[in-house]
Amino acid sequence: MKNILVVEDNPVIMELVRTLLTSFGYGHTGVEDGFETLKVVKESDFDLILLDI
């Protein structure tokens, strides 16, 4: 299973992305900001990182 990191500070968008990823069978982790992103990336491997700019 592919593991995707989602970086999104808007809770509505985060829930939408999580729902879609789950429905397509992807594993995912969600974080809200860059500081959390750096911490999580150091602890886990991800196949893809989705973020808004």
N, CA, C and O atoms as a Tripos MOL2 file, in Angstrom:
@<TRIPOS>MOLECULE
protein
  212   211    53     0     0
PROTEIN
NO_CHARGES

@<TRIPOS>ATOM
      1 N           0.8440   -1.1760    0.0000 N.3       1 MET1
      2 CA          0.0000    0.0000    0.0000 C.3       1 MET1
      3 C           0.8900    1.2400    0.0000 C.2       1 MET1
      4 O           1.8710    1.3100    0.7400 O.2       1 MET1
      5 N           0.5480    2.1910   -0.8160 N.am      2 LYS2
      6 CA          1.2750    3.4580   -0.8670 C.3       2 LYS2
      7 C           0.9100    4.2970    0.3490 C.2       2 LYS2
      8 O          -0.2450    4.3220    0.7750 O.2       2 LYS2
      9 N           1.9050    4.9820    0.9010 N.am      3 ASN3
     10 CA          1.6910    5.8200    2.0680 C.3       3 ASN3
     11 C           1.8960    7.2820    1.6900 C.2       3 ASN3
     12 O           2.9540    7.6550    1.1820 O.2       3 ASN3
     13 N           0.8810    8.1100    1.9380 N.am      4 ILE4
     14 CA          0.8860    9.4990    1.5070 C.3       4 ILE4
     15 C           0.8070   10.4130    2.7230 C.2       4 ILE4
     16 O           0.0020   10.1960    3.6280 O.2       4 ILE4
     17 N           1.6530   11.4340    2.7300 N.am      5 LEU5
     18 CA          1.6020   12.4600    3.7610 C.3       5 LEU5
     19 C           0.8180   13.6450    3.2040 C.2       5 LEU5
     20 O           1.1390   14.1600    2.1330 O.2       5 LEU5
     21 N          -0.2050   14.0740    3.9330 N.am      6 VAL6
     22 CA         -1.0310   15.2100    3.5240 C.3       6 VAL6
     23 C          -0.7600   16.3650    4.4860 C.2       6 VAL6
     24 O          -0.9540   16.2370    5.6950 O.2       6 VAL6
     25 N          -0.3110   17.4860    3.9370 N.am      7 VAL7
     26 CA         -0.0450   18.6820    4.7370 C.3       7 VAL7
     27 C          -1.1180   19.7070    4.3710 C.2       7 VAL7
     28 O          -1.1180   20.2550    3.2690 O.2       7 VAL7
     29 N          -2.0210   19.9560    5.3020 N.am      8 GLU8
     30 CA         -3.1590   20.8450    5.0130 C.3       8 GLU8
     31 C          -3.6290   21.4840    6.3130 C.2       8 GLU8
     32 O          -3.8930   20.7840    7.2900 O.2       8 GLU8
     33 N          -3.7330   22.8070    6.3300 N.am      9 ASP9
     34 CA         -4.1500   23.5010    7.5450 C.3       9 ASP9
     35 C          -5.6610   23.7490    7.6150 C.2       9 ASP9
     36 O          -6.1670   24.1620    8.6590 O.2       9 ASP9
     37 N          -6.3740   23.5080    6.5370 N.am     10 ASN10
     38 CA         -7.8220   23.6770    6.5350 C.3      10 ASN10
     39 C          -8.4710   22.3230    6.8540 C.2      10 ASN10
     40 O          -8.3340   21.3780    6.0760 O.2      10 ASN10
     41 N          -9.1770   22.2180    7.9900 N.am     11 PRO11
     42 CA         -9.7390   20.9180    8.3890 C.3      11 PRO11
     43 C         -10.7570   20.3400    7.4110 C.2      11 PRO11
     44 O         -10.8640   19.1200    7.2910 O.2      11 PRO11
     45 N         -11.5020   21.1840    6.7120 N.am     12 VAL12
     46 CA        -12.4960   20.7020    5.7540 C.3      12 VAL12
     47 C         -11.7970   20.0530    4.5590 C.2      12 VAL12
     48 O         -12.1800   18.9690    4.1200 O.2      12 VAL12
     49 N         -10.7700   20.7250    4.0400 N.am     13 ILE13
     50 CA        -10.0110   20.1750    2.9190 C.3      13 ILE13
     51 C          -9.2830   18.8960    3.3490 C.2      13 ILE13
     52 O          -9.2290   17.9240    2.5950 O.2      13 ILE13
     53 N          -8.7230   18.9040    4.5640 N.am     14 MET14
     54 CA         -8.0180   17.7210    5.0740 C.3      14 MET14
     55 C          -8.9650   16.5200    5.0970 C.2      14 MET14
     56 O          -8.5980   15.4310    4.6560 O.2      14 MET14
     57 N         -10.1700   16.7140    5.6050 N.am     15 GLU15
     58 CA        -11.1370   15.6100    5.6780 C.3      15 GLU15
     59 C         -11.5230   15.1260    4.2890 C.2      15 GLU15
     60 O         -11.6640   13.9220    4.0750 O.2      15 GLU15
     61 N         -11.6950   16.0330    3.3520 N.am     16 LEU16
     62 CA        -12.0210   15.6550    1.9740 C.3      16 LEU16
     63 C         -10.9010   14.8170    1.3680 C.2      16 LEU16
     64 O         -11.1580   13.7710    0.7730 O.2      16 LEU16
     65 N          -9.6710   15.2700    1.5170 N.am     17 VAL17
     66 CA         -8.5260   14.5330    0.9550 C.3      17 VAL17
     67 C          -8.3910   13.1700    1.6180 C.2      17 VAL17
     68 O          -8.1560   12.1710    0.9390 O.2      17 VAL17
     69 N          -8.5370   13.1210    2.9290 N.am     18 ARG18
     70 CA         -8.4500   11.8380    3.6420 C.3      18 ARG18
     71 C          -9.5300   10.8610    3.1690 C.2      18 ARG18
     72 O          -9.2590    9.6780    2.9620 O.2      18 ARG18
     73 N         -10.7430   11.3600    3.0030 N.am     19 THR19
     74 CA        -11.8410   10.5160    2.5430 C.3      19 THR19
     75 C         -11.5570    9.9550    1.1510 C.2      19 THR19
     76 O         -11.7690    8.7700    0.8940 O.2      19 THR19
     77 N         -11.0780   10.8110    0.2660 N.am     20 LEU20
     78 CA        -10.7630   10.3610   -1.0950 C.3      20 LEU20
     79 C          -9.6230    9.3390   -1.0980 C.2      20 LEU20
     80 O          -9.7100    8.3150   -1.7760 O.2      20 LEU20
     81 N          -8.5700    9.6110   -0.3520 N.am     21 LEU21
     82 CA         -7.4420    8.6760   -0.3160 C.3      21 LEU21
     83 C          -7.8610    7.3210    0.2400 C.2      21 LEU21
     84 O          -7.4620    6.2770   -0.2750 O.2      21 LEU21
     85 N          -8.6590    7.3460    1.2820 N.am     22 THR22
     86 CA         -9.1520    6.0950    1.8650 C.3      22 THR22
     87 C         -10.0070    5.3270    0.8700 C.2      22 THR22
     88 O          -9.8830    4.1080    0.7530 O.2      22 THR22
     89 N         -10.8740    6.0320    0.1550 N.am     23 SER23
     90 CA        -11.7600    5.3590   -0.7940 C.3      23 SER23
     91 C         -10.9840    4.7120   -1.9440 C.2      23 SER23
     92 O         -11.4490    3.7390   -2.5390 O.2      23 SER23
     93 N          -9.8060    5.2520   -2.2550 N.am     24 PHE24
     94 CA         -8.9680    4.6690   -3.3030 C.3      24 PHE24
     95 C          -7.9470    3.6740   -2.7560 C.2      24 PHE24
     96 O          -7.1380    3.1370   -3.5130 O.2      24 PHE24
     97 N          -7.9810    3.4250   -1.4430 N.am     25 GLY25
     98 CA         -7.1440    2.4010   -0.8470 C.3      25 GLY25
     99 C          -5.7380    2.8290   -0.4680 C.2      25 GLY25
    100 O          -4.8600    1.9840   -0.2960 O.2      25 GLY25
    101 N          -5.5150    4.1200   -0.3370 N.am     26 TYR26
    102 CA         -4.1860    4.6090    0.0470 C.3      26 TYR26
    103 C          -4.0970    4.8020    1.5490 C.2      26 TYR26
    104 O          -5.0660    5.1910    2.1990 O.2      26 TYR26
    105 N          -2.9180    4.5230    2.0890 N.am     27 GLY27
    106 CA         -2.6420    4.8570    3.4760 C.3      27 GLY27
    107 C          -2.2540    6.3250    3.5270 C.2      27 GLY27
    108 O          -1.6900    6.8500    2.5680 O.2      27 GLY27
    109 N          -2.5480    6.9900    4.6340 N.am     28 HIS28
    110 CA         -2.2350    8.4080    4.7060 C.3      28 HIS28
    111 C          -2.0120    8.8520    6.1390 C.2      28 HIS28
    112 O          -2.5140    8.2570    7.0930 O.2      28 HIS28
    113 N          -1.2410    9.9160    6.2490 N.am     29 THR29
    114 CA         -1.0090   10.5930    7.5090 C.3      29 THR29
    115 C          -1.2640   12.0660    7.2510 C.2      29 THR29
    116 O          -0.8490   12.5910    6.2180 O.2      29 THR29
    117 N          -1.9330   12.7370    8.1610 N.am     30 GLY30
    118 CA         -2.2240   14.1510    7.9820 C.3      30 GLY30
    119 C          -1.5450   15.0090    9.0300 C.2      30 GLY30
    120 O          -1.5470   14.6760   10.2150 O.2      30 GLY30
    121 N          -0.9680   16.1110    8.5920 N.am     31 VAL31
    122 CA         -0.3790   17.0950    9.4950 C.3      31 VAL31
    123 C          -0.8390   18.4850    9.0730 C.2      31 VAL31
    124 O          -1.2860   18.6850    7.9440 O.2      31 VAL31
    125 N          -0.7260   19.4540   10.0010 N.am     32 GLU32
    126 CA         -1.2770   20.7850    9.7420 C.3      32 GLU32
    127 C          -0.2550   21.8390    9.3350 C.2      32 GLU32
    128 O          -0.6300   22.8610    8.7620 O.2      32 GLU32
    129 N           1.0250   21.6170    9.6160 N.am     33 ASP33
    130 CA          1.9900   22.6720    9.2940 C.3      33 ASP33
    131 C           3.3710   22.0940    9.0030 C.2      33 ASP33
    132 O           3.6060   20.8920    9.1300 O.2      33 ASP33
    133 N           4.2720   22.9810    8.6110 N.am     34 GLY34
    134 CA          5.6180   22.5700    8.2260 C.3      34 GLY34
    135 C           6.4230   21.9670    9.3460 C.2      34 GLY34
    136 O           7.2130   21.0520    9.1140 O.2      34 GLY34
    137 N           6.2410   22.4570   10.5620 N.am     35 PHE35
    138 CA          6.9870   21.9100   11.6950 C.3      35 PHE35
    139 C           6.6050   20.4540   11.9600 C.2      35 PHE35
    140 O           7.4700   19.6080   12.1890 O.2      35 PHE35
    141 N           5.2980   20.1700   11.9260 N.am     36 GLU36
    142 CA          4.8390   18.7870   12.0720 C.3      36 GLU36
    143 C           5.3430   17.9300   10.9130 C.2      36 GLU36
    144 O           5.7190   16.7730   11.1060 O.2      36 GLU36
    145 N           5.3500   18.4990    9.7150 N.am     37 THR37
    146 CA          5.8120   17.7790    8.5260 C.3      37 THR37
    147 C           7.2390   17.3060    8.6990 C.2      37 THR37
    148 O           7.5420   16.1390    8.4490 O.2      37 THR37
    149 N           8.1260   18.2060    9.1280 N.am     38 LEU38
    150 CA          9.5250   17.8430    9.3170 C.3      38 LEU38
    151 C           9.6840   16.7280   10.3410 C.2      38 LEU38
    152 O          10.4820   15.8110   10.1440 O.2      38 LEU38
    153 N           8.9310   16.8010   11.4280 N.am     39 LYS39
    154 CA          9.0070   15.7650   12.4590 C.3      39 LYS39
    155 C           8.5600   14.4040   11.9170 C.2      39 LYS39
    156 O           9.2280   13.3930   12.1320 O.2      39 LYS39
    157 N           7.4310   14.3890   11.2150 N.am     40 VAL40
    158 CA          6.8700   13.1350   10.7160 C.3      40 VAL40
    159 C           7.7530   12.5370    9.6110 C.2      40 VAL40
    160 O           7.9270   11.3190    9.5510 O.2      40 VAL40
    161 N           8.3020   13.3750    8.7490 N.am     41 VAL41
    162 CA          9.1400   12.8860    7.6460 C.3      41 VAL41
    163 C          10.4050   12.2230    8.1820 C.2      41 VAL41
    164 O          10.9080   11.2710    7.5860 O.2      41 VAL41
    165 N          10.9180   12.7190    9.2980 N.am     42 LYS42
    166 CA         12.1090   12.1200    9.8960 C.3      42 LYS42
    167 C          11.8170   10.7480   10.4990 C.2      42 LYS42
    168 O          12.7140    9.9140   10.6200 O.2      42 LYS42
    169 N          10.5470   10.5170   10.8800 N.am     43 GLU43
    170 CA         10.1630    9.2810   11.5560 C.3      43 GLU43
    171 C           9.6140    8.2070   10.6250 C.2      43 GLU43
    172 O           9.6310    7.0280   10.9780 O.2      43 GLU43
    173 N           9.1260    8.5860    9.4400 N.am     44 SER44
    174 CA          8.4640    7.6380    8.5470 C.3      44 SER44
    175 C           8.8590    7.8870    7.0990 C.2      44 SER44
    176 O           9.3330    8.9650    6.7410 O.2      44 SER44
    177 N           8.6560    6.8750    6.2830 N.am     45 ASP45
    178 CA          8.8850    7.0030    4.8420 C.3      45 ASP45
    179 C           7.5430    7.1730    4.1420 C.2      45 ASP45
    180 O           6.5670    6.4980    4.4710 O.2      45 ASP45
    181 N           7.5060    8.0820    3.1720 N.am     46 PHE46
    182 CA          6.2890    8.3350    2.4180 C.3      46 PHE46
    183 C           6.5720    8.1920    0.9370 C.2      46 PHE46
    184 O           7.6660    8.5130    0.4720 O.2      46 PHE46
    185 N           5.5950    7.7140    0.2020 N.am     47 ASP47
    186 CA          5.6970    7.5860   -1.2480 C.3      47 ASP47
    187 C           5.3770    8.8900   -1.9440 C.2      47 ASP47
    188 O           5.8300    9.1390   -3.0610 O.2      47 ASP47
    189 N           4.5770    9.7370   -1.2630 N.am     48 LEU48
    190 CA          4.1520   11.0000   -1.8600 C.3      48 LEU48
    191 C           3.8090   11.9680   -0.7330 C.2      48 LEU48
    192 O           3.2780   11.5610    0.3000 O.2      48 LEU48
    193 N           4.1160   13.2540   -0.9340 N.am     49 ILE49
    194 CA          3.7150   14.2910    0.0140 C.3      49 ILE49
    195 C           2.8550   15.2950   -0.7500 C.2      49 ILE49
    196 O           3.2900   15.8830   -1.7400 O.2      49 ILE49
    197 N           1.6170   15.4780   -0.2630 N.am     50 LEU50
    198 CA          0.7000   16.4650   -0.8370 C.3      50 LEU50
    199 C           0.6570   17.6580    0.1000 C.2      50 LEU50
    200 O           0.4200   17.5050    1.2990 O.2      50 LEU50
    201 N           0.8890   18.8610   -0.4500 N.am     51 LEU51
    202 CA          0.8090   20.0400    0.3950 C.3      51 LEU51
    203 C           0.2820   21.2260   -0.3930 C.2      51 LEU51
    204 O           0.3950   21.2930   -1.6160 O.2      51 LEU51
    205 N          -0.2930   22.1520    0.3470 N.am     52 ASP52
    206 CA         -0.7410   23.3900   -0.2820 C.3      52 ASP52
    207 C           0.3160   24.4620   -0.0200 C.2      52 ASP52
    208 O           1.0810   24.3830    0.9420 O.2      52 ASP52
    209 N           0.3400   25.4370   -0.8740 N.am     53 ILE53
    210 CA          1.3490   26.4990   -0.7370 C.3      53 ILE53
    211 C           0.6380   27.8210   -0.5150 C.2      53 ILE53
    212 O           1.2890   28.8560   -0.3720 O.2      53 ILE53
@<TRIPOS>BOND
     1     1     2 1
     2     2     3 1
     3     3     4 2
     4     3     5 am
     5     5     6 1
     6     6     7 1
     7     7     8 2
     8     7     9 am
     9     9    10 1
    10    10    11 1
    11    11    12 2
    12    11    13 am
    13    13    14 1
    14    14    15 1
    15    15    16 2
    16    15    17 am
    17    17    18 1
    18    18    19 1
    19    19    20 2
    20    19    21 am
    21    21    22 1
    22    22    23 1
    23    23    24 2
    24    23    25 am
    25    25    26 1
    26    26    27 1
    27    27    28 2
    28    27    29 am
    29    29    30 1
    30    30    31 1
    31    31    32 2
    32    31    33 am
    33    33    34 1
    34    34    35 1
    35    35    36 2
    36    35    37 am
    37    37    38 1
    38    38    39 1
    39    39    40 2
    40    39    41 am
    41    41    42 1
    42    42    43 1
    43    43    44 2
    44    43    45 am
    45    45    46 1
    46    46    47 1
    47    47    48 2
    48    47    49 am
    49    49    50 1
    50    50    51 1
    51    51    52 2
    52    51    53 am
    53    53    54 1
    54    54    55 1
    55    55    56 2
    56    55    57 am
    57    57    58 1
    58    58    59 1
    59    59    60 2
    60    59    61 am
    61    61    62 1
    62    62    63 1
    63    63    64 2
    64    63    65 am
    65    65    66 1
    66    66    67 1
    67    67    68 2
    68    67    69 am
    69    69    70 1
    70    70    71 1
    71    71    72 2
    72    71    73 am
    73    73    74 1
    74    74    75 1
    75    75    76 2
    76    75    77 am
    77    77    78 1
    78    78    79 1
    79    79    80 2
    80    79    81 am
    81    81    82 1
    82    82    83 1
    83    83    84 2
    84    83    85 am
    85    85    86 1
    86    86    87 1
    87    87    88 2
    88    87    89 am
    89    89    90 1
    90    90    91 1
    91    91    92 2
    92    91    93 am
    93    93    94 1
    94    94    95 1
    95    95    96 2
    96    95    97 am
    97    97    98 1
    98    98    99 1
    99    99   100 2
   100    99   101 am
   101   101   102 1
   102   102   103 1
   103   103   104 2
   104   103   105 am
   105   105   106 1
   106   106   107 1
   107   107   108 2
   108   107   109 am
   109   109   110 1
   110   110   111 1
   111   111   112 2
   112   111   113 am
   113   113   114 1
   114   114   115 1
   115   115   116 2
   116   115   117 am
   117   117   118 1
   118   118   119 1
   119   119   120 2
   120   119   121 am
   121   121   122 1
   122   122   123 1
   123   123   124 2
   124   123   125 am
   125   125   126 1
   126   126   127 1
   127   127   128 2
   128   127   129 am
   129   129   130 1
   130   130   131 1
   131   131   132 2
   132   131   133 am
   133   133   134 1
   134   134   135 1
   135   135   136 2
   136   135   137 am
   137   137   138 1
   138   138   139 1
   139   139   140 2
   140   139   141 am
   141   141   142 1
   142   142   143 1
   143   143   144 2
   144   143   145 am
   145   145   146 1
   146   146   147 1
   147   147   148 2
   148   147   149 am
   149   149   150 1
   150   150   151 1
   151   151   152 2
   152   151   153 am
   153   153   154 1
   154   154   155 1
   155   155   156 2
   156   155   157 am
   157   157   158 1
   158   158   159 1
   159   159   160 2
   160   159   161 am
   161   161   162 1
   162   162   163 1
   163   163   164 2
   164   163   165 am
   165   165   166 1
   166   166   167 1
   167   167   168 2
   168   167   169 am
   169   169   170 1
   170   170   171 1
   171   171   172 2
   172   171   173 am
   173   173   174 1
   174   174   175 1
   175   175   176 2
   176   175   177 am
   177   177   178 1
   178   178   179 1
   179   179   180 2
   180   179   181 am
   181   181   182 1
   182   182   183 1
   183   183   184 2
   184   183   185 am
   185   185   186 1
   186   186   187 1
   187   187   188 2
   188   187   189 am
   189   189   190 1
   190   190   191 1
   191   191   192 2
   192   191   193 am
   193   193   194 1
   194   194   195 1
   195   195   196 2
   196   195   197 am
   197   197   198 1
   198   198   199 1
   199   199   200 2
   200   199   201 am
   201   201   202 1
   202   202   203 1
   203   203   204 2
   204   203   205 am
   205   205   206 1
   206   206   207 1
   207   207   208 2
   208   207   209 am
   209   209   210 1
   210   210   211 1
   211   211   212 2
@<TRIPOS>SUBSTRUCTURE
     1 MET1         2 RESIDUE 1 A MET
     2 LYS2         6 RESIDUE 1 A LYS
     3 ASN3        10 RESIDUE 1 A ASN
     4 ILE4        14 RESIDUE 1 A ILE
     5 LEU5        18 RESIDUE 1 A LEU
     6 VAL6        22 RESIDUE 1 A VAL
     7 VAL7        26 RESIDUE 1 A VAL
     8 GLU8        30 RESIDUE 1 A GLU
     9 ASP9        34 RESIDUE 1 A ASP
    10 ASN10       38 RESIDUE 1 A ASN
    11 PRO11       42 RESIDUE 1 A PRO
    12 VAL12       46 RESIDUE 1 A VAL
    13 ILE13       50 RESIDUE 1 A ILE
    14 MET14       54 RESIDUE 1 A MET
    15 GLU15       58 RESIDUE 1 A GLU
    16 LEU16       62 RESIDUE 1 A LEU
    17 VAL17       66 RESIDUE 1 A VAL
    18 ARG18       70 RESIDUE 1 A ARG
    19 THR19       74 RESIDUE 1 A THR
    20 LEU20       78 RESIDUE 1 A LEU
    21 LEU21       82 RESIDUE 1 A LEU
    22 THR22       86 RESIDUE 1 A THR
    23 SER23       90 RESIDUE 1 A SER
    24 PHE24       94 RESIDUE 1 A PHE
    25 GLY25       98 RESIDUE 1 A GLY
    26 TYR26      102 RESIDUE 1 A TYR
    27 GLY27      106 RESIDUE 1 A GLY
    28 HIS28      110 RESIDUE 1 A HIS
    29 THR29      114 RESIDUE 1 A THR
    30 GLY30      118 RESIDUE 1 A GLY
    31 VAL31      122 RESIDUE 1 A VAL
    32 GLU32      126 RESIDUE 1 A GLU
    33 ASP33      130 RESIDUE 1 A ASP
    34 GLY34      134 RESIDUE 1 A GLY
    35 PHE35      138 RESIDUE 1 A PHE
    36 GLU36      142 RESIDUE 1 A GLU
    37 THR37      146 RESIDUE 1 A THR
    38 LEU38      150 RESIDUE 1 A LEU
    39 LYS39      154 RESIDUE 1 A LYS
    40 VAL40      158 RESIDUE 1 A VAL
    41 VAL41      162 RESIDUE 1 A VAL
    42 LYS42      166 RESIDUE 1 A LYS
    43 GLU43      170 RESIDUE 1 A GLU
    44 SER44      174 RESIDUE 1 A SER
    45 ASP45      178 RESIDUE 1 A ASP
    46 PHE46      182 RESIDUE 1 A PHE
    47 ASP47      186 RESIDUE 1 A ASP
    48 LEU48      190 RESIDUE 1 A LEU
    49 ILE49      194 RESIDUE 1 A ILE
    50 LEU50      198 RESIDUE 1 A LEU
    51 LEU51      202 RESIDUE 1 A LEU
    52 ASP52      206 RESIDUE 1 A ASP
    53 ILE53      210 RESIDUE 1 A ILE
